[in-house]
């Protein structure tokens, strides 16, 4: 069983950009000792010769300073602003493969990785690989496009920045709670609409046994735990690609239009440029994110490159009942989320079971 730092900070709450500018409590810096211990863990992991899915936290052993820094950063995502920026990973002296292994090893210490695409990969390279965004089955992570505001399919998304763009690629984050408060103020009649099911395309990432779309309300109705899930691009794709999906009502369209106005508004949206060695951690139930389009450097080794992990974590909150169709499990501290894809392996299933047991998390597999 892993031990996690308990914080006395408040539960996630509404925030505004000027607060993030004034209060740097959500920005953490790795100490020299923590960096040394992370690099020692990296060398240990390399020496095991194991592939990722065979590894446990013992194969990436974090000593006191590093463990405290990592545990605290993830704990902070469940409080106040719902996010943490952890700075100082020495990516400039790591190969890309070493950076991938370090990112994976940190994940082993805090959560259960979720598969992210049709190939059932547990880590994605966020870089321009010539993909297209707003097309059938288009995803944003392999393009240089600006992205719609969205949340990822996990408790916490962890992005490790290896290279920055020549220009653009600005990260944008907005408090989902603040935006819902604004909807309540402007259009209280649309709150019940937010709690109606919306239909989303899986964008081709579903398992063959699953339908190609799913339904999920945008706003949860749990009185204790706020939860919002929105991705208009995938709603639009479901309307375009699947005639059997119920058509959006005029009220649902009004709501989506209002969210499109509010989410990028400077009153609510905070912009940040990730630096090399930054790890951005976002709680997907209370923070919604985006990025601007970007222009890359010419040299391949300098092109914008981030590594993305989707993680279920033991501190994960309870989710709304109507989210179960998509997440698979809604109980606090359960393994849920991700997209299955078509290449789930026995090795992944063994990893998932082992990690859940190590972290004391509930694992109920879909049948």
C-alpha positions in Angstrom: 0.0 0.0 0.0 1.3 3.4 -0.9 1.3 6.2 1.6 0.0 9.6 0.5 0.4 13.0 2.1 -2.8 14.3 3.6 -3.3 18.0 3.0 -5.5 20.3 5.0 -6.3 22.4 2.0 -9.9 23.0 0.9 -11.8 21.0 -1.6 -11.7 22.2 -5.2 -13.4 25.6 -5.6 -14.1 28.2 -8.2 -11.1 30.4 -9.1 -10.2 33.2 -11.4 -7.0 34.0 -13.4 -5.9 36.9 -11.2 -5.9 34.5 -8.2 -3.4 32.1 -10.0 -1.3 35.1 -10.9 -1.1 36.3 -7.3 -1.0 32.9 -5.5 1.8 30.6 -6.5 0.9 27.8 -4.1 -0.1 25.7 -7.1 3.5 26.0 -8.6 6.0 23.6 -7.0 9.7 23.3 -7.6 11.8 20.1 -7.3 14.6 20.5 -4.9 18.2 19.5 -5.9 17.8 16.5 -3.6 14.5 15.4 -5.2 16.1 15.7 -8.7 19.0 13.6 -7.6 16.7 10.9 -6.2 14.5 10.9 -9.3 17.6 10.3 -11.5 18.8 7.5 -9.1 15.3 5.9 -9.5 15.7 6.3 -13.3 19.0 4.5 -13.3 17.6 1.8 -11.1 14.7 1.3 -13.5 16.9 1.1 -16.5 19.1 -1.6 -14.8 16.1 -3.8 -14.2 15.7 -4.4 -17.9 11.9 -4.7 -17.5 9.4 -3.4 -19.9 7.0 -0.8 -18.6 4.0 -3.1 -17.9 6.2 -5.5 -15.9 7.4 -2.7 -13.6 6.2 -1.8 -10.1 6.9 1.2 -8.0 9.7 -0.8 -6.5 11.4 -0.7 -9.9 11.3 3.1 -9.7 12.0 3.7 -6.0 11.6 7.3 -4.9 13.5 8.3 -1.8 12.2 10.8 0.7 12.6 14.1 -1.0 11.4 12.9 -4.4 8.5 11.0 -3.0 7.3 13.9 -0.9 7.5 16.2 -3.9 5.6 13.9 -6.2 3.0 12.9 -3.6 2.4 16.5 -2.6 2.0 17.6 -6.3 -0.7 15.0 -7.0 -2.4 15.6 -3.7 -2.7 19.3 -4.5 -4.7 18.4 -7.7 -7.6 17.3 -5.4 -7.8 20.7 -3.6 -8.4 24.4 -4.2 -7.4 25.1 -7.8 -7.5 21.5 -8.9 -4.0 21.6 -10.5 -0.3 21.7 -9.9 2.7 22.8 -12.0 5.8 20.9 -10.9 8.9 22.4 -12.3 12.6 21.3 -12.5 12.7 17.9 -14.2 16.2 17.7 -15.8 14.9 16.7 -19.3 17.7 18.6 -21.0 20.1 15.9 -19.9 17.7 13.0 -20.6 17.2 11.1 -23.8 13.6 11.0 -24.9 13.4 7.3 -23.9 14.8 8.2 -20.5 12.2 10.9 -20.1 9.5 8.4 -21.0 10.8 6.0 -18.5 11.0 8.7 -15.8 7.4 9.8 -16.5 6.2 6.2 -16.4 8.1 5.6 -13.2 6.5 8.6 -11.5 3.1 7.3 -12.6 3.9 3.9 -11.0 4.3 5.7 -7.7 0.9 7.5 -7.7 -1.7 5.8 -9.9 -2.9 3.4 -12.6 -2.2 4.5 -16.2 -5.2 4.4 -18.6 -5.0 3.6 -22.2 -5.4 6.6 -24.5 -6.1 5.7 -28.1 -7.1 3.0 -30.7 -3.7 1.4 -30.2 -4.3 1.1 -26.4 -1.1 3.0 -25.7 -0.5 4.0 -22.0 1.6 7.1 -22.9 1.2 9.4 -25.8 3.6 11.8 -27.4 1.9 15.2 -27.7 3.6 16.6 -30.8 2.7 17.5 -34.4 2.8 14.3 -36.4 0.7 15.8 -39.3 -2.6 14.7 -37.9 -5.9 16.6 -38.5 -8.1 17.8 -35.6 -11.7 18.5 -36.7 -12.2 15.5 -39.0 -13.7 12.1 -38.4 -11.8 10.3 -35.7 -9.4 13.3 -35.4 -7.5 13.7 -32.1 -5.7 16.9 -31.0 -2.5 15.5 -29.5 -0.8 14.7 -32.8 -1.5 18.0 -34.5 -0.3 21.6 -34.2 -3.9 22.9 -34.0 -5.4 25.0 -31.4 -7.8 22.8 -29.4 -11.3 23.2 -28.1 -11.7 23.3 -24.4 -12.0 19.7 -23.2 -11.2 17.3 -20.3 -9.3 14.1 -20.6 -10.6 10.7 -19.7 -9.0 10.2 -16.3 -8.7 11.6 -12.7 -5.5 13.5 -13.4 -3.6 14.1 -16.7 0.1 14.5 -16.3 2.0 16.4 -19.1 5.8 16.5 -19.0 7.3 19.1 -21.3 10.4 18.0 -23.2 10.6 20.7 -25.9 8.7 24.0 -26.5 7.4 25.4 -29.7 9.0 28.2 -31.7 5.8 30.1 -31.0 2.4 29.4 -29.7 1.2 26.2 -27.9 0.1 28.2 -24.9 -1.7 26.1 -22.3 -5.1 27.4 -21.2 -6.9 26.3 -18.1 -10.3 27.4 -16.8 -12.1 26.6 -13.5 -15.1 24.5 -14.5 -16.7 25.5 -11.2 -16.4 29.2 -11.9 -17.9 28.7 -15.4 -20.9 26.8 -14.0 -21.4 29.5 -11.4 -21.6 32.0 -14.3 -24.1 29.9 -16.2 -26.2 29.8 -13.1 -26.1 33.6 -13.0 -26.7 34.2 -16.7 -28.9 31.3 -17.6 -30.1 29.3 -14.7 -32.6 27.5 -17.0 -29.6 25.9 -18.7 -28.3 24.1 -15.5 -30.8 21.2 -15.9 -29.8 21.0 -19.6 -26.2 20.5 -18.5 -27.4 17.5 -16.5 -29.1 15.9 -19.5 -27.2 13.2 -21.4 -25.1 14.4 -24.3 -23.9 12.0 -26.9 -20.1 11.9 -27.8 -18.2 10.1 -30.5 -15.4 7.8 -29.3 -13.4 9.1 -32.3 -12.6 5.5 -33.2 -10.9 4.7 -29.9 -13.6 2.3 -28.7 -13.1 -1.4 -28.4 -14.9 -3.5 -31.1 -17.4 -4.7 -28.5 -18.4 -1.1 -27.7 -20.7 1.2 -29.7 -18.9 4.0 -31.4 -20.5 6.6 -29.2 -21.5 7.1 -25.6 -23.7 9.4 -23.5 -22.7 11.4 -20.5 -24.1 14.6 -18.9 -21.9 17.6 -19.0 -22.5 18.5 -15.3 -22.8 16.0 -12.5 -25.6 16.1 -9.9 -23.7 14.8 -6.9 -24.4 17.3 -4.0 -21.0 16.8 -2.5 -18.6 16.4 -5.4 -18.6 18.8 -8.4 -17.8 17.2 -11.7 -17.9 18.6 -15.2 -17.1 16.8 -18.5 -17.3 18.7 -21.8 -15.9 18.3 -25.3 -18.0 19.9 -28.0 -15.8 18.6 -30.8 -16.8 15.0 -29.9 -20.5 16.0 -29.5 -20.4 17.5 -33.0 -18.7 14.4 -34.3 -21.5 12.2 -32.9 -24.1 14.4 -34.5 -22.2 14.3 -37.9 -21.3 10.6 -38.0 -24.1 8.7 -36.3 -27.7 9.4 -37.5 -29.0 7.1 -34.7 -27.8 9.5 -32.1 -30.6 11.8 -30.8 -30.4 15.3 -32.3 -29.3 18.2 -30.1 -32.2 20.3 -28.8 -32.2 24.0 -29.2 -31.5 24.4 -25.5 -28.5 22.1 -25.7 -27.1 24.1 -28.6 -27.6 27.3 -26.6 -25.7 25.8 -23.7 -22.8 24.6 -25.9 -22.7 28.1 -27.5 -22.6 29.8 -24.1 -19.8 27.5 -22.9 -17.8 28.3 -26.0 -18.1 32.0 -25.0 -17.3 31.6 -21.3 -14.5 29.0 -21.3 -11.9 31.1 -23.3 -13.0 34.4 -21.7 -10.1 36.1 -20.0 -12.4 36.6 -17.0 -12.1 32.8 -16.4 -9.3 31.5 -18.5 -5.6 31.5 -17.3 -2.9 31.1 -19.9 0.6 29.7 -19.2 3.6 28.7 -21.3 5.0 25.3 -20.2 8.8 25.3 -20.0 11.1 22.4 -20.6 11.1 20.2 -17.5 7.6 21.3 -16.4 5.0 18.7 -15.4 1.5 20.0 -15.5 -1.1 18.1 -13.5 -4.8 18.7 -14.0 -7.8 17.4 -12.2 -10.2 16.7 -15.1 -13.4 17.0 -13.0 -12.9 20.6 -11.9 -10.4 22.1 -14.5 -11.1 22.2 -18.3 -8.2 22.9 -20.6 -7.1 23.9 -24.1 -4.1 25.1 -26.0 -3.4 27.6 -28.8 -2.0 26.5 -32.2 1.7 26.5 -32.5 4.6 26.8 -35.0 7.5 24.4 -34.6 11.2 24.8 -34.9 12.7 23.4 -38.1 15.1 21.0 -36.4 13.3 17.7 -35.5 15.0 17.5 -32.1 13.7 21.0 -31.2 10.1 20.5 -32.1 7.4 20.9 -29.4 7.1 17.6 -27.5 5.2 16.7 -24.4 4.6 13.3 -22.8 1.1 12.5 -21.6 -0.1 10.1 -19.0 -3.7 9.6 -18.0 -4.0 8.4 -14.4 -6.5 7.0 -12.0 -5.4 7.9 -8.5 -6.4 6.6 -5.0 -7.6 10.1 -4.0 -10.0 10.3 -7.0 -13.4 11.6 -6.0 -16.8 9.9 -6.4 -18.3 10.5 -9.9 -22.0 11.1 -10.8 -24.1 8.0 -11.4 -24.8 8.9 -15.0 -21.1 9.0 -15.8 -20.8 5.2 -15.2 -21.5 4.3 -18.9 -18.3 6.1 -19.9 -16.0 5.7 -16.9 -16.9 2.1 -16.0 -16.7 2.8 -12.3 -17.8 5.9 -10.4 -16.7 5.1 -6.8 -14.0 7.1 -5.1 -10.6 5.6 -5.4 -11.6 3.3 -8.2 -9.7 2.5 -11.4 -11.7 4.1 -14.2 -11.6 6.1 -17.4 -9.3 5.9 -20.4 -10.3 4.6 -23.8 -9.9 0.9 -24.4 -8.8 0.9 -28.0 -8.4 -2.4 -29.8 -5.1 -3.7 -28.4 -5.6 -4.3 -24.7 -3.1 -7.0 -23.8 -2.8 -9.6 -21.0 0.3 -7.7 -19.9 -1.7 -4.5 -19.5 -4.4 -6.3 -17.6 -1.8 -7.8 -15.2 -0.2 -4.4 -14.7 -3.6 -2.8 -14.0 -4.5 -5.5 -11.4 -1.0 -5.2 -9.7 -1.1 -1.4 -9.5 -4.7 -1.4 -8.2 -3.7 -3.8 -5.4 -0.5 -1.9 -4.6 -2.4 1.4 -4.3 -5.5 0.0 -2.5 -7.7 0.9 -5.4 -10.9 -0.8 -6.5 -10.7 -2.5 -9.9 -13.9 -3.7 -11.5 -13.4 -4.8 -15.1 -16.1 -4.3 -17.7 -17.6 -7.6 -18.9 
